[in-house]
Protein backbone atom coordinates (compact mmCIF):
# COMPACT_ATOMS: atom_id res chain seq x y z
CA UNK A 1 0.00 0.00 0.00
CA UNK A 2 1.40 3.40 -0.97
CA UNK A 3 0.44 6.90 0.01
CA UNK A 4 -3.17 8.01 -0.35
CA UNK A 5 -4.90 11.19 0.75
CA UNK A 6 -8.06 11.30 2.84
CA UNK A 7 -10.17 14.17 4.08
CA UNK A 8 -9.32 14.95 7.69
CA UNK A 9 -12.31 14.09 9.88
CA UNK A 10 -11.96 13.58 13.62
CA UNK A 11 -15.56 12.59 14.35
CA UNK A 12 -17.25 9.29 13.49
CA UNK A 13 -19.57 8.83 10.55
CA UNK A 14 -22.68 6.66 10.31
CA UNK A 15 -24.89 5.39 13.12
CA UNK A 16 -23.79 4.08 16.49
CA UNK A 17 -23.97 0.27 16.72
CA UNK A 18 -23.71 -1.65 19.99
CA UNK A 19 -22.75 -5.27 19.30
CA UNK A 20 -23.42 -6.22 22.92
CA UNK A 21 -27.11 -5.42 22.45
CA UNK A 22 -27.29 -7.70 19.43
CA UNK A 23 -25.59 -10.74 21.04
CA UNK A 24 -25.73 -12.78 24.21
CA UNK A 25 -24.26 -11.72 27.53
CA UNK A 26 -22.03 -14.79 27.64
CA UNK A 27 -20.18 -13.58 24.53
CA UNK A 28 -19.38 -10.17 26.04
CA UNK A 29 -15.87 -9.21 27.20
CA UNK A 30 -14.27 -6.33 29.09
CA UNK A 31 -12.41 -3.65 27.10
CA UNK A 32 -9.53 -1.68 28.68
CA UNK A 33 -8.38 1.79 27.67
CA UNK A 34 -6.01 4.48 28.95
CA UNK A 35 -6.82 8.13 28.26
CA UNK A 36 -5.16 11.48 28.70
CA UNK A 37 -6.47 14.34 26.56
CA UNK A 38 -7.82 11.82 24.04
CA UNK A 39 -10.82 13.81 22.77
CA UNK A 40 -9.50 14.32 19.22
CA UNK A 41 -10.20 10.77 18.04
CA UNK A 42 -11.97 9.15 20.99
CA UNK A 43 -15.44 9.08 19.43
CA UNK A 44 -14.13 7.52 16.23
CA UNK A 45 -12.36 4.92 18.35
CA UNK A 46 -15.39 4.10 20.48
CA UNK A 47 -17.78 3.87 17.53
CA UNK A 48 -15.53 1.18 16.05
CA UNK A 49 -15.01 -0.56 19.42
CA UNK A 50 -18.73 -0.90 20.18
CA UNK A 51 -19.43 -1.93 16.56
CA UNK A 52 -16.80 -4.67 16.49
CA UNK A 53 -16.64 -5.95 20.10
CA UNK A 54 -19.42 -7.17 22.41
CA UNK A 55 -18.41 -4.73 25.16
CA UNK A 56 -19.47 -6.00 28.57
CA UNK A 57 -17.75 -3.06 30.28
CA UNK A 58 -15.42 -0.36 29.02
CA UNK A 59 -12.87 0.14 31.80
CA UNK A 60 -10.96 3.41 31.45
CA UNK A 61 -8.06 4.74 33.50
CA UNK A 62 -7.75 8.48 32.82
CA UNK A 63 -4.69 10.50 33.77
CA UNK A 64 -6.59 13.73 34.48
CA UNK A 65 -7.89 14.89 31.09
CA UNK A 66 -9.19 18.44 30.79
CA UNK A 67 -10.11 18.44 27.11
CA UNK A 68 -13.56 16.84 27.13
CA UNK A 69 -12.37 13.22 27.21
CA UNK A 70 -14.44 12.36 30.30
CA UNK A 71 -17.57 13.98 28.89
CA UNK A 72 -17.25 11.91 25.70
CA UNK A 73 -16.72 8.68 27.62
CA UNK A 74 -19.85 9.25 29.70
CA UNK A 75 -21.98 9.32 26.55
CA UNK A 76 -21.25 5.64 25.90
CA UNK A 77 -22.90 2.64 27.59
CA UNK A 78 -21.41 0.48 30.36
CA UNK A 79 -18.37 2.68 30.96
CA UNK A 80 -16.48 2.61 34.26
CA UNK A 81 -13.94 5.43 34.62
CA UNK A 82 -11.05 5.57 37.09
CA UNK A 83 -9.69 9.13 37.15
CA UNK A 84 -6.15 8.68 38.46
CA UNK A 85 -3.82 11.63 37.80
CA UNK A 86 -1.73 10.26 40.66
CA UNK A 87 -0.61 7.36 38.44
CA UNK A 88 2.31 8.65 36.38
CA UNK A 89 3.02 5.75 34.00
CA UNK A 90 1.03 3.66 31.54
CA UNK A 91 2.75 0.53 32.81
CA UNK A 92 1.18 0.97 36.25
CA UNK A 93 -2.16 2.15 34.87
CA UNK A 94 -2.74 -1.03 32.88
CA UNK A 95 -1.82 -3.08 35.96
CA UNK A 96 -4.71 -1.31 37.72
CA UNK A 97 -7.05 -2.09 34.82
CA UNK A 98 -5.97 -5.74 34.68
CA UNK A 99 -7.04 -6.10 38.31
CA UNK A 100 -10.62 -5.14 37.36
CA UNK A 101 -11.06 -7.58 34.45
CA UNK A 102 -13.86 -10.07 35.09
CA UNK A 103 -14.07 -11.88 31.74
CA UNK A 104 -11.79 -14.70 30.56
CA UNK A 105 -10.70 -12.61 27.58
CA UNK A 106 -10.36 -8.84 27.28
CA UNK A 107 -9.35 -6.23 24.73
CA UNK A 108 -6.67 -3.62 25.48
CA UNK A 109 -6.80 -0.71 23.06
CA UNK A 110 -5.51 2.85 22.68
CA UNK A 111 -7.97 5.75 22.50
CA UNK A 112 -6.78 6.90 19.07
CA UNK A 113 -7.25 3.53 17.34
CA UNK A 114 -10.00 2.83 14.81
CA UNK A 115 -10.78 -0.84 14.28
CA UNK A 116 -11.39 -2.33 10.85
CA UNK A 117 -14.58 -4.13 9.86
CA UNK A 118 -14.56 -7.70 11.16
CA UNK A 119 -11.63 -7.02 13.51
CA UNK A 120 -12.93 -8.90 16.57
CA UNK A 121 -14.16 -11.93 14.61
CA UNK A 122 -10.77 -12.30 12.93
CA UNK A 123 -8.88 -11.95 16.22
CA UNK A 124 -11.05 -14.59 17.89
CA UNK A 125 -10.10 -17.17 15.26
CA UNK A 126 -6.68 -17.49 16.93
CA UNK A 127 -7.83 -17.86 20.55
CA UNK A 128 -7.30 -21.61 20.56
CA UNK A 129 -3.68 -21.21 19.45
CA UNK A 130 -2.48 -18.36 21.66
CA UNK A 131 -3.10 -16.51 24.92
CA UNK A 132 -2.32 -12.93 23.89
CA UNK A 133 -3.00 -11.67 20.38
CA UNK A 134 -1.63 -8.54 18.79
CA UNK A 135 -3.32 -6.88 15.83
CA UNK A 136 -0.30 -6.71 13.54
CA UNK A 137 -1.52 -4.39 10.79
CA UNK A 138 -0.97 -0.69 11.48
CA UNK A 139 -2.02 2.19 9.26
CA UNK A 140 -0.88 5.67 10.30
CA UNK A 141 -3.45 8.40 9.62
CA UNK A 142 -1.80 11.84 9.61
CA UNK A 143 -4.54 13.58 7.58
CA UNK A 144 -3.21 11.10 5.01
CA UNK A 145 -2.73 7.38 5.50
CA UNK A 146 0.37 5.24 5.33
CA UNK A 147 0.79 1.56 5.98
CA UNK A 148 3.35 0.70 8.66
CA UNK A 149 4.70 -2.71 7.55
CA UNK A 150 7.22 -3.04 10.40
CA UNK A 151 4.43 -3.90 12.84
CA UNK A 152 3.70 -7.11 10.91
CA UNK A 153 7.08 -8.58 11.86
CA UNK A 154 6.77 -11.06 14.75
CA UNK A 155 10.10 -9.76 16.12
CA UNK A 156 8.96 -6.11 16.12
CA UNK A 157 7.18 -4.21 18.86
CA UNK A 158 3.46 -3.48 18.66
CA UNK A 159 3.78 0.33 19.08
CA UNK A 160 0.09 0.69 20.07
CA UNK A 161 -2.34 -1.10 22.35
CA UNK A 162 -4.57 -3.17 20.09
CA UNK A 163 -4.73 -6.59 21.74
CA UNK A 164 -7.10 -9.42 22.51
CA UNK A 165 -5.77 -11.17 25.59
CA UNK A 166 -6.55 -13.92 28.04
CA UNK A 167 -6.97 -12.66 31.61
CA UNK A 168 -4.85 -15.54 32.89
CA UNK A 169 -1.89 -14.37 30.78
CA UNK A 170 -1.50 -11.08 32.68
CA UNK A 171 -2.19 -12.30 36.23
CA UNK A 172 1.52 -11.98 37.12
CA UNK A 173 2.04 -8.60 35.45
CA UNK A 174 3.52 -6.11 37.93
CA UNK A 175 5.56 -2.91 37.82
CA UNK A 176 6.25 0.12 39.96
CA UNK A 177 4.89 3.51 39.03
CA UNK A 178 8.24 4.86 37.93
CA UNK A 179 9.58 4.41 34.40
CA UNK A 180 7.32 2.12 32.34
CA UNK A 181 5.74 4.58 29.95
CA UNK A 182 6.99 4.38 26.39
CA UNK A 183 8.22 0.79 26.72
CA UNK A 184 4.95 -0.79 27.87
CA UNK A 185 4.50 -2.87 24.71
CA UNK A 186 7.97 -4.38 25.13
CA UNK A 187 7.51 -5.07 28.82
CA UNK A 188 3.98 -6.46 28.52
CA UNK A 189 4.96 -8.99 25.86
CA UNK A 190 8.13 -9.91 27.73
CA UNK A 191 6.21 -10.65 30.94
CA UNK A 192 3.52 -12.64 29.13
CA UNK A 193 6.05 -14.87 27.38
CA UNK A 194 8.24 -15.25 30.46
CA UNK A 195 5.17 -16.52 32.32
CA UNK A 196 4.84 -19.30 29.74
CA UNK A 197 1.93 -17.91 27.75
CA UNK A 198 1.74 -17.78 23.97
CA UNK A 199 1.92 -14.41 22.22
CA UNK A 200 1.15 -14.00 18.52
CA UNK A 201 0.45 -11.39 15.85
CA UNK A 202 -2.77 -11.86 13.90
CA UNK A 203 -1.81 -11.43 10.22
CA UNK A 204 -5.30 -10.70 8.86
CA UNK A 205 -6.29 -7.74 11.03
CA UNK A 206 -5.34 -4.09 11.03
CA UNK A 207 -6.17 -0.89 12.87
CA UNK A 208 -5.88 2.79 11.98
CA UNK A 209 -3.76 4.86 14.34
CA UNK A 210 -4.91 8.48 14.20
CA UNK A 211 -2.67 11.47 14.81
CA UNK A 212 -3.01 15.22 14.32
CA UNK A 213 -0.80 18.28 14.60
CA UNK A 214 -0.63 19.03 18.30
CA UNK A 215 1.36 19.48 21.47
CA UNK A 216 0.26 16.37 23.37
CA UNK A 217 -0.58 15.98 27.07
CA UNK A 218 -1.86 19.48 27.75
CA UNK A 219 -3.26 18.22 31.06
CA UNK A 220 0.09 16.82 32.23
CA UNK A 221 2.87 19.39 32.05
CA UNK A 222 5.57 16.84 32.89
CA UNK A 223 4.89 15.02 29.61
CA UNK A 224 4.45 18.19 27.56
CA UNK A 225 7.84 18.53 25.91
CA UNK A 226 7.33 18.01 22.16
CA UNK A 227 4.86 18.63 19.36
CA UNK A 228 3.77 16.90 16.16
CA UNK A 229 4.05 18.85 12.91
CA UNK A 230 2.92 17.48 9.56
CA UNK A 231 5.55 17.55 6.88
CA UNK A 232 7.01 14.16 6.92
CA UNK A 233 5.52 13.61 10.38
CA UNK A 234 8.11 14.33 13.06
CA UNK A 235 8.34 15.07 16.76
CA UNK A 236 9.99 18.39 17.67
CA UNK A 237 11.45 18.96 21.12
CA UNK A 238 10.01 22.14 22.65
CA UNK A 239 11.44 21.73 26.15
CA UNK A 240 14.94 20.26 26.24
CA UNK A 241 15.03 19.89 30.04
CA UNK A 242 11.74 17.97 30.20
CA UNK A 243 12.78 15.87 27.22
CA UNK A 244 16.05 14.87 28.91
CA UNK A 245 14.18 14.03 32.11
CA UNK A 246 11.72 11.89 30.19
CA UNK A 247 14.48 10.09 28.30
CA UNK A 248 16.28 9.36 31.57
CA UNK A 249 13.10 7.76 32.93
CA UNK A 250 12.78 5.84 29.66
CA UNK A 251 16.36 4.59 30.03
CA UNK A 252 15.80 3.62 33.66
CA UNK A 253 12.66 1.74 32.70
CA UNK A 254 14.62 -0.27 30.16
CA UNK A 255 17.33 -1.17 32.68
CA UNK A 256 14.96 -2.02 35.52
CA UNK A 257 12.27 -3.93 33.65
CA UNK A 258 13.51 -5.14 30.27
CA UNK A 259 15.65 -8.25 29.83
CA UNK A 260 18.60 -7.42 27.53
CA UNK A 261 18.53 -10.99 26.20
CA UNK A 262 14.83 -10.86 25.32
CA UNK A 263 14.62 -11.51 21.53
CA UNK A 264 12.92 -8.19 20.70
CA UNK A 265 15.67 -6.35 22.56
CA UNK A 266 18.83 -8.40 22.07
CA UNK A 267 19.60 -7.24 18.52
CA UNK A 268 18.17 -3.73 18.78
CA UNK A 269 21.18 -1.47 19.31
CA UNK A 270 18.96 1.60 19.83
CA UNK A 271 18.63 0.48 23.43
CA UNK A 272 22.38 0.85 23.89
CA UNK A 273 22.31 4.50 22.88
CA UNK A 274 19.52 5.19 25.36
CA UNK A 275 21.03 3.50 28.41
CA UNK A 276 24.37 5.21 27.72
CA UNK A 277 22.96 8.36 29.28
CA UNK A 278 22.71 6.67 32.71
CA UNK A 279 25.25 6.36 35.48
CA UNK A 280 27.00 2.98 35.58
CA UNK A 281 26.53 2.62 39.35
CA UNK A 282 22.77 3.07 38.95
CA UNK A 283 22.71 0.28 36.37
CA UNK A 284 24.81 -1.96 38.63
CA UNK A 285 22.25 -1.52 41.42
CA UNK A 286 19.05 -1.74 39.37
CA UNK A 287 19.81 -3.86 36.31
CA UNK A 288 23.25 -5.47 36.33
CA UNK A 289 22.32 -7.64 33.35
CA UNK A 290 22.68 -4.49 31.24
CA UNK A 291 26.24 -3.70 32.35
CA UNK A 292 27.93 -5.46 29.44
CA UNK A 293 25.87 -3.57 26.87
CA UNK A 294 26.31 -0.34 28.82
CA UNK A 295 30.10 -0.71 28.82
CA UNK A 296 30.08 -1.43 25.10
CA UNK A 297 27.78 1.52 24.42
CA UNK A 298 29.92 3.94 26.42
CA UNK A 299 33.27 2.78 25.12
CA UNK A 300 35.30 5.31 23.15
CA UNK A 301 35.05 3.31 19.93
CA UNK A 302 31.25 3.01 20.11
CA UNK A 303 30.83 6.69 20.91
CA UNK A 304 32.90 7.63 17.88
CA UNK A 305 30.72 5.42 15.68
CA UNK A 306 27.41 6.64 17.12
CA UNK A 307 25.29 9.65 16.32
CA UNK A 308 26.82 11.40 19.33
CA UNK A 309 29.84 12.13 17.16
CA UNK A 310 27.81 14.33 14.86
CA UNK A 311 26.96 16.65 17.73
CA UNK A 312 30.54 17.12 18.97
CA UNK A 313 32.74 20.10 17.98
CA UNK A 314 35.24 19.25 15.22
CA UNK A 315 38.27 19.79 17.45
CA UNK A 316 36.97 17.29 20.00
CA UNK A 317 36.21 14.76 17.26
CA UNK A 318 39.78 15.16 15.95
CA UNK A 319 41.29 14.61 19.42
CA UNK A 320 39.07 11.57 20.06
CA UNK A 321 40.03 10.12 16.68
CA UNK A 322 43.73 10.40 17.56
CA UNK A 323 43.10 8.70 20.89
CA UNK A 324 41.14 5.95 19.20
CA UNK A 325 44.03 5.22 16.81
CA UNK A 326 46.43 4.94 19.74
CA UNK A 327 44.10 2.53 21.54
CA UNK A 328 43.79 0.36 18.44
N, C-alpha and C positions, 0 to 999 in steps of 0.2 A: 504494500500500500504506500503510495506517495503522498505528497502534500495535497490537500484540498481545502478550499475555503468554505466556511459556514457563517451564517449570520449570527452575531453574538446575541444570545438570549440567556438570561440567568434565571428565568422562571419556567416552570413546567408548562407543557402544552397538553391538551386533551383533558379527559375526565379522570377524577381520582378513582382508583380501583383498589379494593381491599380484599386480597386473596383469602385472608382468614375468614371473612364472612361467607365466602363461597365454598369453603372446605369443611373438614371436621376438626374438632378441637384437638384430637389426638395427633393430627399432622402438624400442628403449630409448633414453632420453636421461638426461643428468645433471640433477639437481635441486639448487639452491643455497639455503642458508638461513643466516641469522644468528640467534644465540641469546644471551641474557643473562637468566638467571632466568626461563626460559620454561615452567616445569613446569606452570603452571596449565592451559594448553590445548594443550600440545604433543602429547599422545597423540591428542586429537581431530583435530588438524591432520594428524598423520602417518597415521592411519587413512584419512583422505580422500585424502591424497597418494598412498599406495600403491594405493588402490582405483582412482583415476582415471588415474594416470600410470604408464607402464612405466618404473619407476625403475631406471636402470642403476647409478647411484651417487647417494647422498645426501651432498653435500659441505656440511659445517657449519663455520662459523667462530664459535666461542664466546668471549665476552668475559670468561670467568672465573666462570661460574655456580656457585653454592653451594647451590642449592635442589633438586637432584635432576635437573636438566636432562640432564646427561651420562649418568646412569644410565638415564634413559628412552631416550635416543638409542641407547644400546648394545643395547637390546632389539630393535631393528629391523634388517632385513637390508641389507647392502651400504652401510653408513654409514662415511664417513671424516670424522673430527673433527679440526679444527685449533683447539687451545685457545690463544688469543692475547689475554690480558688486556693485553698491551703495545700492541695496536692500540686507539686511543681513539675512532675515528670509524667509522660505518657506511660512509661513502664509501670509505674505504681498505680496509675489510674485504671489500667486494664486489669491489674490484679484485683482491685476493688470490684470491678464489674464481673470478673470471673466468679467471685464469691457469691454473686446474686443469681447466677444462672440456675434455672430449675429444670430445663429440658436436657435430654441426652445429647442433642446436637444444638449448636448455636451458630449464628453468623456474626462476625466481627467486621465492621465496615467503617471507612472514613466518611465524613460528612460532605465531602466534595466529589463523591463517586456516583456515577449514574450507571445502573446495571442494564445490560443488554436483554433483549427479549429472550425468554427461555433460560435465563441464567441459573436460577435455582434448580430447575429440573435437570439441567446438564450437570451441575455440581453433584447432585444427589446420586447420579449414576455411579460414582466412584466411592461411595460410602463403604461398600463391602471390602474394598481393597485398602483403604487408608483411614487414618484417624484425624488428620488435619489437612484440609485441601485448600490450596491457593489458586485463585483465579489468575491464570498466567498472562492472559492478553491484557495489554495496557495501551490505551489510546490517549494521548495528551491533547487536551482541548484548550488552546490559548487564543481564542477567537478564530482559530483555525485548528485543524486536527492533524495529528501526526502519530503514526503507529510507533510504539516503543518496543522493538523486537527483543531487546536484552532481557526483558522480564519473562520471556518464554523459556529461557535457559534454566534447567533444573539446578545449576550451580550458581545462579544469580539470586540476589535478594529480591524481595517482593516490592519494595518501595512504598506501597500503600497497604492499608488494611482492606482486604477484600477476601475473606476467608469463610469457609464452612468448616467448623471444627467439632470434635467430640469433647464433651465436658470433661470426661475422664482424662483426656490428653493434657489438660492444663491444671490438673489438681495440685501438682507440685510446683507450679510457677510461683516464684517469689523474687522480689527485689526491693531494695531500699528506695526511698524517695530522694535520690541524689543525682544520678547522672544518666539514667536510661531514658533518653528522649529521642534523639534521631537514630538510634541503633535498635529500636524496639523490634523491628522485623528480623534482624539478625538474632537477637537474644531469644525471642519467642520461639523461632524455629530450632535454635540450638537446644533449648531446654526441653522442647517436645521430643526431639530425636534422642537426646541423652536419657530421657525417661523411658525409652524403648518403644515409642509410638511412631507410627508411619506417617510421613509427611510427603505430599505430592503436589504437583502443579497440574491443574486440569487443562488439557490442551485445546479444548473446544470452546471455552468461555472467554469473554473479555469484559472489561469495564471501561468507562470513559472518565478520566481524571480531569476535572475542570480547574482552571486557574484564570486569574484576571490580574491586570496591573494593579498593584496595591503595595502598601506597607503592612505586612501581616501583624497580627497579635496586638491590635490597638489597646485591648483591655489588659494586657500584661506587658508592662514596660520593660521588664527584664529580657523578654524575648524579642523586643522590637528593635532590631539592629540592622535590618536590610530591607530592600524593596524589590519587587518584580517589575521589570520594564520590558515591553514587547518590542523586540527587534528580532534577532535570534533571542529567544527568551533567556534571560540571565538574572542572577541575583547580584545586587549591588550593595556593598557594605555602606551603611550610613552612620554607624557608630562603631568605630574601631575598638574602643575599650570593651563594649558589651560583646562584640563579636569575639574578641580574644577570650573573654570570660566564658562564653558559650562553648568555644572550641576546646577550652581546657576541661570543661565538664564532659564534653563529648569524648575527649581522650581518656579521662578518668573512667568513664563508663566502659569504654573498650577494655581497659586494663583490668578493671574489677570484675566485669561480668562475662566477657567474651573469651572463649578458649582459642588461643592462637593457632592450635592445631585443628580447629574445626574446619571442614573442607571449604566452606564459603569464605573463610578468612585466611587460610594458610597461604594461598598463592596471590592474595590481593595485597600488593605492596603499598597501596594507599594508606593502609593502617599504620605502616611504619613511619610515614611522614607525619601522621597525626600524633602518635605517642611520643615522637621526638621532642615535642614541646614540654614534656613533663620532666620532673626531677627524678633522677635514677633511684634515690632513696625511697621516694613515694611508691614507685613501681615495685621495689624490693619488698615493701611492707604490704602492698595491696594486691599485687599480681605478679609474683616472681616468675611465673611461666613466660612472661613477656620480656624478661631481661635480655635474652639472647637477641631477639629482634630489635630491642631498644638499642643495644650496644652496636649492632650492625647499622641501624638507622642513623646513629649519632657519630659514627666513625668519620674521620676526615675524608676518606675516599667517597663514602656515600653522600656526604654533604656536598662535595664538589660535583657529583653527578646529578644531584637533585635540583628541583626548581628553586631551592634556596639560593643557589649560585647566581641566578639571574637578578636577584634583588640586592646583591652585594656590590659595593663600589669596586671599580676596576682595579685599583691598587691592591685592595684586599684579596681579590681573586688571584692577582698575579703572585702575591706573597704565598697564598695557600697552594697555588700550583707548584711553586718551587719547593715548598715543604713536602708536598705529595711525592714529587720526584725523588727527593732524598729518602723518604720512607720506603719507596718501592725499590 
